[in-house]
Amino acid sequence: MSSSSAAADLIAYGRERIASWRIALLVAAVAALAFIADAPQDAEGVVRRTVLAVLLVASFRIWDDLADRVYDSVRHPNRVLMRSAAVRWFWVLLAGLAAVSVCALVVFGGVVSLPVHAGLIVLLAVVYHGPWRLTRDRFVRTQLVLLKYPAFITILTTSGFSSRTALIGAAGYMLISLCEWRDDPALGESYRGGQLAVVFAIGLVAALSLAAGHG
């Protein structure tokens, strides 16, 4: 495949899966929750942390799409990544964005940003590529993958982990879980909200406990 064709696929993928209103809304939500957990000191802090949010959301979205190619080939066969013959270049793009993210965290991140980022990579490597059958269950896999969002919120704070950050992260996790359950037909068809209710109950108990501790 020619380099021009590969570049065209990458650009088309970016338009389809990254430069969309859903991703813009997701970035805005993650950044806003991080700002609530730890308010930025100035406009420069807002811009810096928003750019970090874009890098985190975009890089992990690409990894998620690459790991879900088998599932998406059935559910979303018309997506650019499903039709592309240049999959290796998507991995190169992922590696590049991950490297840029790490450099940005070294320069601009808080004290816990790199350890949390490293732990998130390990978690998702197990979920995406591990041999355990538990992570093959679509519901369990989805809930584990969605842990990246409270991790993003923690990464984007400058003060590090706190009960307030955990409380905001738990609220964001439950909200995004609900949105994912509504958007993914496989989850809606198979689980009918029962297991999601369990997740919400656990999250609510954790959030209330953290709120009480913070108060």
C-alpha positions in Angstrom: 0.0 0.0 0.0 1.4 3.4 -0.9 2.3 6.0 1.8 -0.2 8.4 0.2 -3.0 5.9 0.6 -2.0 5.2 4.2 -1.9 8.9 5.0 -5.4 9.3 3.4 -6.7 6.5 5.7 -5.2 8.1 8.7 -6.7 11.5 7.9 -10.1 9.9 7.2 -9.9 8.0 10.5 -9.1 11.2 12.3 -12.1 13.0 10.8 -14.3 10.0 11.6 -13.2 9.0 15.1 -11.3 11.9 16.6 -12.5 15.2 15.0 -16.1 14.6 16.0 -18.5 16.4 18.2 -18.7 13.4 20.5 -15.0 13.5 21.1 -15.0 17.2 21.6 -17.8 16.8 24.1 -15.9 14.1 25.9 -12.7 16.1 26.1 -14.7 19.1 27.4 -16.3 16.9 30.0 -13.0 15.4 31.2 -11.3 18.8 31.4 -14.3 20.4 33.1 -14.4 17.6 35.8 -10.7 18.0 36.3 -11.1 21.7 36.7 -13.9 21.1 39.3 -11.6 18.7 41.2 -8.6 21.1 41.0 -9.3 24.6 39.7 -6.7 26.0 37.3 -4.7 29.0 38.5 -4.8 30.9 35.2 -5.7 30.8 31.5 -2.4 29.1 30.7 -3.3 26.3 33.0 -6.7 25.9 31.3 -5.1 25.6 27.9 -2.3 23.3 29.0 -4.6 20.9 30.8 -7.1 20.9 27.9 -4.4 20.0 25.5 -3.4 17.2 27.7 -7.0 16.0 27.8 -7.1 16.0 24.0 -3.9 13.9 23.8 -5.1 11.4 26.4 -8.6 11.0 24.9 -7.3 10.7 21.3 -4.4 8.3 22.0 -6.6 5.9 24.1 -9.4 6.1 21.5 -7.0 4.9 18.9 -5.9 2.0 21.1 -9.5 1.1 21.9 -10.4 1.0 18.2 -7.3 -1.1 17.4 -8.1 -3.6 20.2 -11.8 -3.8 19.1 -11.2 -4.5 15.5 -12.8 -8.0 15.6 -15.9 -6.7 17.4 -16.2 -3.6 15.2 -15.7 -5.7 12.0 -19.2 -7.1 12.8 -20.9 -4.1 14.4 -19.2 -1.3 12.4 -17.8 -2.8 9.2 -17.9 0.6 7.3 -15.6 2.4 9.6 -12.3 3.6 8.1 -10.1 1.3 10.3 -12.1 -1.7 9.3 -11.6 -1.0 5.6 -8.0 0.1 5.8 -5.0 -2.0 4.7 -2.6 0.2 6.6 -3.3 -1.0 10.1 0.4 -0.9 11.1 0.4 2.8 10.5 -2.4 3.2 13.0 -0.1 1.5 15.6 2.6 3.9 14.6 0.2 6.8 15.1 -0.7 5.4 18.5 2.9 5.1 19.5 3.6 8.7 18.4 0.7 10.1 20.3 1.6 8.1 23.4 5.2 9.4 23.3 3.9 13.0 22.9 1.5 12.5 25.8 4.3 11.2 28.1 6.6 14.1 27.2 3.7 16.5 27.9 3.1 14.9 31.3 6.8 15.1 32.1 6.7 18.9 31.4 3.2 19.9 32.5 1.8 17.0 34.5 1.2 16.8 38.3 3.1 14.7 40.7 1.0 11.6 40.2 0.4 12.0 36.4 3.1 9.6 35.2 2.4 6.8 37.7 -1.3 6.9 37.0 -0.7 7.0 33.2 1.7 4.0 33.5 -0.8 2.1 35.6 -3.6 2.8 33.1 -1.5 1.5 30.3 -0.8 -1.7 32.2 -4.5 -2.2 33.1 -5.6 -1.7 29.5 -2.9 -3.9 28.1 -4.3 -6.7 30.3 -7.9 -5.9 29.3 -7.1 -5.6 25.6 -4.5 -8.3 25.1 -4.5 -10.5 28.2 -5.6 -14.2 28.1 -8.1 -14.0 30.9 -11.7 -15.0 29.9 -13.2 -12.4 32.2 -12.0 -9.5 30.0 -13.7 -11.2 27.0 -17.1 -10.5 28.5 -18.3 -7.3 26.8 -19.8 -5.7 29.9 -16.8 -6.4 32.2 -14.4 -5.3 29.4 -16.3 -2.1 28.9 -16.5 -1.2 32.5 -12.7 -1.8 32.9 -11.9 0.3 29.9 -14.1 3.2 31.2 -11.8 3.4 34.2 -9.5 5.4 31.9 -11.8 8.5 32.4 -11.4 8.9 36.2 -7.7 8.2 35.6 -7.6 11.1 33.1 -9.2 13.4 35.7 -6.6 12.4 38.2 -3.8 12.9 35.7 -5.1 16.4 34.8 -5.1 17.6 38.4 -1.9 19.3 39.6 -2.4 18.5 43.3 -2.5 14.8 42.8 -4.9 12.2 44.2 -7.4 13.4 46.8 -10.9 12.4 48.0 -12.3 15.3 46.0 -10.6 14.0 42.8 -11.9 10.5 43.5 -15.4 11.8 44.1 -15.4 13.8 40.8 -13.9 10.8 39.0 -16.6 8.4 40.4 -19.3 10.8 39.2 -17.7 11.0 35.8 -17.3 7.3 35.6 -21.0 6.6 36.3 -22.1 9.3 33.8 -19.9 7.9 31.0 -20.9 4.4 31.8 -24.6 5.3 31.3 -23.7 7.0 28.0 -21.7 4.0 26.8 -24.5 1.6 27.7 -27.0 3.7 25.7 -24.7 3.9 22.7 -23.4 0.3 22.5 -26.2 -2.0 21.1 -24.5 -5.1 22.4 -24.7 -3.9 26.0 -28.3 -2.8 25.6 -29.3 -6.1 24.0 -27.5 -8.3 26.5 -27.7 -6.7 29.9 -30.9 -4.7 30.2 -29.4 -2.4 32.8 -29.1 -4.9 35.6 -25.4 -5.1 35.7 -25.1 -1.4 35.1 -27.3 -0.8 38.1 -24.8 -2.8 40.2 -22.0 -0.6 38.9 -24.0 2.5 39.7 -24.8 1.3 43.2 -21.1 0.6 44.0 -20.1 3.9 42.5 -22.8 5.7 44.5 -21.7 4.1 47.8 -18.0 5.0 47.0 -18.9 8.5 46.0 -21.0 9.1 49.2 -18.2 7.6 51.3 -15.6 9.9 49.7 -17.9 12.9 50.1 -18.3 12.2 53.8 -14.6 11.8 54.2 -13.9 15.0 52.3 -16.4 16.9 54.3 
